[in-house]
């Protein structure tokens, strides 16, 4: 029985790590070279970026499944996923239109509305996962620490690029505070991600 429980816990932690890595690394796809191949003006990077939130959500769903969460958590996760994917999709569509024909409407849906909806959903996904992390013992695994730092840095760079500085900073501070309160549980990594984000955001503000 103890061995089975340990195996389930190990599976949960592996899925959580994969989810964080997908988010922390995936949302930097834009820095990759798009290449010369185009389909109706789009590159392979555009299509990979479109699919990314679904990959992150699939991994997150696997994590919640391993955690054995209840119906209420799944409903909240569903709402979070809808906001995350819709906001990200709105951003990508408006960004493509803006690249071809810049306009105030394209800027609104790309940089303001799309990003805000996307980040709201992403924050809700993190909160959902954080609740399961608070039920588990802390770890000092180097890979987990590195991924938490990467998640925070990615959140910060996306917030800076999406005109989301103030709410992004507030949410980063909330994550840091939550992690401090949960420092004896796995959720301390959420606090580490929040601190990482605050460092990046603070550096950007001070650097002008």
PEFENQUI-V383843 format. One record per residue. N is the residue number from 1. RES is the residue in one letter. D_FIRST is the distance of its C-alpha to the first C-alpha in Angstrom with 1 decimal. Layout:
N,RES,D_FIRST / N,RES,D_FIRST
This chain:
1,X,0.0 / 2,X,3.8 / 3,X,5.4 / 4,X,5.1 / 5,X,6.3 / 6,X,8.6 / 7,X,9.9 / 8,X,10.7 / 9,X,12.4 / 10,X,14.2 / 11,X,15.5 / 12,X,16.7 / 13,X,18.6 / 14,X,20.1 / 15,X,21.4 / 16,X,22.8 / 17,X,24.5 / 18,X,26.0 / 19,X,27.2 / 20,X,29.0 / 21,X,30.5 / 22,X,31.9 / 23,X,33.5 / 24,X,34.7 / 25,X,36.3 / 26,X,37.1 / 27,X,39.4 / 28,X,41.7 / 29,X,42.5 / 30,X,46.1 / 31,X,46.9 / 32,X,46.5 / 33,X,49.7 / 34,X,50.2 / 35,X,52.3 / 36,X,55.5 / 37,X,54.1 / 38,X,54.4 / 39,X,53.8 / 40,X,56.0 / 41,X,55.9 / 42,X,52.1 / 43,X,50.3 / 44,X,46.9 / 45,X,45.8 / 46,X,46.7 / 47,X,44.5 / 48,X,41.5 / 49,X,41.9 / 50,X,42.0 / 51,X,38.7 / 52,X,36.9 / 53,X,35.8 / 54,X,34.3 / 55,X,32.3 / 56,X,31.2 / 57,X,30.2 / 58,X,28.3 / 59,X,26.2 / 60,X,25.9 / 61,X,24.8 / 62,X,22.1 / 63,X,20.9 / 64,X,21.1 / 65,X,19.2 / 66,X,16.3 / 67,X,16.7 / 68,X,16.6 / 69,X,20.1 / 70,X,22.2 / 71,X,25.5 / 72,X,27.7 / 73,X,26.3 / 74,X,26.8 / 75,X,30.4 / 76,X,31.1 / 77,X,29.8 / 78,X,32.1 / 79,X,35.0 / 80,X,34.3 / 81,X,34.1 / 82,X,37.3 / 83,X,39.1 / 84,X,37.8 / 85,X,38.8 / 86,X,42.0 / 87,X,43.2 / 88,X,42.6 / 89,X,44.3 / 90,X,47.3 / 91,X,47.6 / 92,X,47.7 / 93,X,50.2 / 94,X,52.5 / 95,X,52.3 / 96,X,53.4 / 97,X,56.2 / 98,X,57.2 / 99,X,57.5 / 100,X,59.8 / 101,X,61.8 / 102,X,61.1 / 103,X,61.6 / 104,X,60.7 / 105,X,58.5 / 106,X,56.5 / 107,X,56.0 / 108,X,54.9 / 109,X,52.2 / 110,X,51.1 / 111,X,51.2 / 112,X,50.9 / 113,X,49.4 / 114,X,47.1 / 115,X,45.7 / 116,X,45.2 / 117,X,43.3 / 118,X,41.2 / 119,X,40.3 / 120,X,39.6 / 121,X,37.0 / 122,X,35.5 / 123,X,35.3 / 124,X,33.5 / 125,X,30.9 / 126,X,30.3 / 127,X,30.1 / 128,X,27.5 / 129,X,25.3 / 130,X,26.1 / 131,X,24.7 / 132,X,21.2 / 133,X,21.8 / 134,X,22.7 / 135,X,19.2 / 136,X,17.8 / 137,X,18.7 / 138,X,21.8 / 139,X,22.3 / 140,X,25.4 / 141,X,24.8 / 142,X,28.4 / 143,X,27.8 / 144,X,26.4 / 145,X,29.4 / 146,X,31.8 / 147,X,30.6 / 148,X,30.9 / 149,X,34.4 / 150,X,35.3 / 151,X,34.1 / 152,X,36.4 / 153,X,39.3 / 154,X,39.1 / 155,X,39.1 / 156,X,42.1 / 157,X,44.1 / 158,X,43.5 / 159,X,44.6 / 160,X,47.7 / 161,X,48.6 / 162,X,48.1 / 163,X,50.3 / 164,X,47.2 / 165,X,47.9 / 166,X,48.0 / 167,X,45.0 / 168,X,43.1 / 169,X,43.8 / 170,X,42.9 / 171,X,39.5 / 172,X,38.9 / 173,X,39.8 / 174,X,37.4 / 175,X,34.5 / 176,X,35.5 / 177,X,35.7 / 178,X,32.3 / 179,X,30.7 / 180,X,32.6 / 181,X,31.2 / 182,X,27.7 / 183,X,28.2 / 184,X,25.0 / 185,X,22.8 / 186,X,22.5 / 187,X,25.4 / 188,X,27.8 / 189,X,28.1 / 190,X,29.9 / 191,X,32.3 / 192,X,32.9 / 193,X,33.7 / 194,X,36.1 / 195,X,37.8 / 196,X,38.2 / 197,X,39.8 / 198,X,42.1 / 199,X,43.3 / 200,X,44.2 / 201,X,45.9 / 202,X,47.7 / 203,X,48.9 / 204,X,50.2 / 205,X,52.1 / 206,X,53.6 / 207,X,54.5 / 208,X,56.4
